[in-house]
Structure formats: C-alpha cells, structure tokens
C-alpha cells in the first residue's frame, strides 16, 4: 500500500477533483513499488487491488490523514482498461 507521504506526493500532481483510478494510475507511474507489492500479495487480482486502494483513500479521508473528501462516484477506466465504478475525490486544501 502507498504510504501517507507517497500518497501526498501523488495528490500534489492530481487536479482538484480526481477519481480512485486516477490516483492508482499516477501512483503506479510515480511510485510503482507499493503497487507491485500489492500485485504479488493479491496474485495479480486488479479488482481486489482497486478495492484496497479505494478503502485506503476512504480511511485517510475519514481520519483526515490526507486532505481529501469523497464527493460521489463515477465509472472510469481502470489501469487494465476495464470500466468500473469508483469514488470521486476532491482536495480540501493544498497538499503539503
């Protein structure tokens, strides 16, 4: 899983509104090792990985460890090219 520091670095690059799949795509490009570890841990099951990262973002929003809040859901393209529903996130402040 991404650390809080890695997640903040990812958030710095994302627009004010983004979805979980945007976060995952950028995370894989900028910080690939946590994602690769998750691939190993979950035997390449991208659906489980998507869900785990979505849960991580939700928990961070609830605990205010990341400056984001959930503003809805939408369908978007996953890292493997399928279309799935995921959360839409908004930043609450600048990421530091």
ROPAGU-356899 format. One record per residue (C-alpha): x, y, z; residue number from 0. Coordinates in nm, 3 decimals. Example, Ala and Ser with C-alpha at 12.3 -4.5 7.8 and 13.67 -1.06 7.14 Angstrom:
2
<node <1.230 -0.450 0.780> 0>
<node <1.367 -0.106 0.714> 1>
END
This chain:
96
<node <0.000 0.000 0.000> 0>
<node <0.110 0.357 -0.056> 1>
<node <0.234 0.545 0.250> 2>
<node <0.082 0.877 0.352> 3>
<node <0.394 1.058 0.225> 4>
<node <0.377 0.877 -0.111> 5>
<node <0.005 0.950 -0.131> 6>
<node <0.061 1.320 -0.067> 7>
<node <0.319 1.325 -0.348> 8>
<node <0.063 1.167 -0.580> 9>
<node <-0.203 1.418 -0.471> 10>
<node <0.028 1.711 -0.547> 11>
<node <0.012 1.621 -0.917> 12>
<node <-0.358 1.535 -0.944> 13>
<node <-0.621 1.802 -1.023> 14>
<node <-0.856 1.935 -0.754> 15>
<node <-1.108 1.665 -0.845> 16>
<node <-0.998 1.314 -0.935> 17>
<node <-1.118 0.956 -0.900> 18>
<node <-0.964 0.649 -0.741> 19>
<node <-0.849 0.518 -1.079> 20>
<node <-0.667 0.848 -1.149> 21>
<node <-0.487 0.807 -0.815> 22>
<node <-0.391 0.448 -0.895> 23>
<node <-0.266 0.528 -1.248> 24>
<node <-0.048 0.814 -1.126> 25>
<node <0.069 0.613 -0.826> 26>
<node <0.187 0.330 -1.048> 27>
<node <0.382 0.576 -1.263> 28>
<node <0.542 0.775 -0.982> 29>
<node <0.569 0.518 -0.701> 30>
<node <0.547 0.171 -0.859> 31>
<node <0.686 -0.043 -0.576> 32>
<node <0.379 -0.039 -0.346> 33>
<node <0.159 -0.137 -0.640> 34>
<node <0.396 -0.413 -0.745> 35>
<node <0.392 -0.547 -0.390> 36>
<node <0.012 -0.546 -0.396> 37>
<node <0.017 -0.735 -0.727> 38>
<node <0.227 -1.002 -0.559> 39>
<node <0.020 -1.006 -0.241> 40>
<node <-0.316 -1.034 -0.422> 41>
<node <-0.190 -1.262 -0.703> 42>
<node <-0.250 -1.003 -0.975> 43>
<node <-0.619 -0.953 -0.891> 44>
<node <-0.668 -0.592 -1.003> 45>
<node <-1.025 -0.581 -0.871> 46>
<node <-0.903 -0.653 -0.518> 47>
<node <-0.620 -0.402 -0.553> 48>
<node <-0.860 -0.131 -0.674> 49>
<node <-1.086 -0.202 -0.376> 50>
<node <-0.795 -0.197 -0.128> 51>
<node <-0.670 0.140 -0.257> 52>
<node <-1.024 0.279 -0.254> 53>
<node <-1.062 0.168 0.107> 54>
<node <-0.725 0.324 0.191> 55>
<node <-0.835 0.659 0.041> 56>
<node <-1.169 0.642 0.228> 57>
<node <-0.995 0.570 0.557> 58>
<node <-0.747 0.853 0.500> 59>
<node <-1.033 1.093 0.422> 60>
<node <-1.223 0.989 0.737> 61>
<node <-0.914 1.014 0.958> 62>
<node <-0.806 1.337 0.784> 63>
<node <-0.459 1.196 0.717> 64>
<node <-0.495 1.309 0.355> 65>
<node <-0.660 1.639 0.256> 66>
<node <-0.941 1.481 0.050> 67>
<node <-1.312 1.411 0.075> 68>
<node <-1.540 1.184 -0.125> 69>
<node <-1.782 1.375 -0.348> 70>
<node <-1.954 1.094 -0.535> 71>
<node <-1.893 0.805 -0.771> 72>
<node <-1.849 0.756 -1.143> 73>
<node <-1.747 0.494 -1.390> 74>
<node <-1.394 0.528 -1.522> 75>
<node <-1.122 0.324 -1.683> 76>
<node <-0.909 0.107 -1.457> 77>
<node <-0.537 0.055 -1.500> 78>
<node <-0.612 -0.261 -1.703> 79>
<node <-0.861 -0.088 -1.934> 80>
<node <-1.192 -0.207 -1.794> 81>
<node <-1.468 0.032 -1.689> 82>
<node <-1.566 0.018 -1.322> 83>
<node <-1.738 0.240 -1.071> 84>
<node <-1.509 0.421 -0.829> 85>
<node <-1.510 0.715 -0.589> 86>
<node <-1.465 1.077 -0.692> 87>
<node <-1.239 1.274 -0.460> 88>
<node <-1.186 1.645 -0.405> 89>
<node <-0.891 1.805 -0.233> 90>
<node <-0.978 2.002 0.079> 91>
<node <-0.660 2.212 0.080> 92>
<node <-0.321 2.229 -0.079> 93>
<node <-0.114 1.917 -0.020> 94>
<node <0.200 1.966 0.188> 95>
END
